[in-house]
Amino acid sequence: MIRAVVRGIGSYLPERVMQNAEFANDLGLDTSDEWIRERTGIQQRYIAAHGQTTADLGYEAAKKALAHADCMPADLDLVLVATSTPDLTFPSTATMIQHRLGMSHGAAFDVQAVCSGFLYGIHLASKLIEAGAHKRILLIGAETFSRILDWDDRGTCVLFGDGAGAVVLEAEEGSERGVIHSVIRSDGAHKDMLYVDGGPSATGTVGKLRMLGNAVFKHAVKDIAGIIEQCADEADVAVTDIDWFVPHQANQRILVAVAKRLKLRPEQVVSTVASHANTSAASVPLAMDAAVRDGRIKRGDSVMLEAFGGGFTWGACLLRY
């Protein structure tokens, strides 16, 4: 059996840190550091500099992942970028990063599933590797959500930040490590609960993010817990036997509610939402990289990744790091 093994991982955050107090002090919003922390668990977020794009963030994360994997761009045969904030309508952000890496071979394209984009990407990448179509894939989750926020809407603008994370997935035959199983889902009936009110075809504008927070919360907790159980069951692994859970970093209350529903120990759940906020498709690799770098996630550990995003989309992936 051929498996897609995580050979390397890396992440990148912009230089500018935006603290909660700035929303009231600088933007004049009716909110406070205490209000934001209590409802979301978020303390700060990173904001891309003027002129700094999603491709810029993704490229920096890619370099770190390649260095960690001890790989060169010449060793890759595919670049995937999960993003909902591409530099341009086209060409894809993936081709821009491919070019900056000096790759003139292989292929590159974007994956758009909002906050679940990285999970969709790892599902796709692992299937391509298992089928023998590709040997080594660079998968990046990168976002500049600050560009699509309504900075007058305290219910949404406090939740999001910018960043990027990346992994190098490599084919290994007979390995016990790698992607064990993954599941992806979607339901387009709930579009009006979480969406951007603009686009090339509909409005000719970029648009701003809109969300019904309470409704999204209820769906997220139920669907995330359900797909984790499904992924573990189909892999014939008990949820209680999994070492680590790396969730999409949307809201600390969602993380706590899912953990309680699945009877997980709080220390099993990797949380970076306090410092990164919600970075959409970048949040899972950012959180996983943080846990690898600080020594929590070690080689051989079992890890469950999960995410939930607009559409609705959601997914889970069980892997052995």
HELIX and SHEET records of a PDB file:
HELIX    1   1 ALA A   21  ASN A   25  1                                   5    
HELIX    2   2 ASP A   33  THR A   40  1                                   8    
HELIX    3   3 THR A   54  ALA A   69  1                                  16    
HELIX    4   4 PRO A   73  ASP A   75  5                                   3    
HELIX    5   5 THR A   93  ARG A  100  1                                   8    
HELIX    6   6 VAL A  114  SER A  116  5                                   3    
HELIX    7   7 GLY A  117  GLU A  130  1                                  14    
HELIX    8   8 PHE A  145  ILE A  148  5                                   4    
HELIX    9   9 ARG A  154  CYS A  157  1                                   4    
HELIX   10  10 GLY A  188  MET A  193  5                                   6    
HELIX   11  11 GLY A  213  GLU A  234  1                                  22    
HELIX   12  12 VAL A  239  ASP A  241  5                                   3    
HELIX   13  13 GLN A  252  LEU A  262  1                                  11    
HELIX   14  14 PRO A  266  GLN A  268  5                                   3    
HELIX   15  15 VAL A  273  HIS A  276  1                                   4    
HELIX   16  16 SER A  280  ALA A  282  5                                   3    
HELIX   17  17 SER A  283  ARG A  293  1                                  11    
SHEET    1   A 5 ILE A   2  TYR A  12  0                                        
SHEET    2   A 5 ASP A 162  GLU A 173 -1                                        
SHEET    3   A 5 ARG A 136  THR A 144 -1                                        
SHEET    4   A 5 LEU A  78  ALA A  82  1                                        
SHEET    5   A 5 ALA A 107  VAL A 111  1                                        
SHEET    1   B 2 ARG A  16  GLN A  19  0                                        
SHEET    2   B 2 GLN A  44  ILE A  47 -1                                        
SHEET    1   C 4 GLY A 178  SER A 186  0                                        
SHEET    2   C 4 THR A 313  ARG A 320 -1                                        
SHEET    3   C 4 SER A 302  GLY A 309 -1                                        
SHEET    4   C 4 TRP A 244  PRO A 247  1                                        
SHEET    1   D 2 LEU A 194  VAL A 196  0                                        
SHEET    2   D 2 LEU A 209  MET A 211 -1                                        
END                                                                             
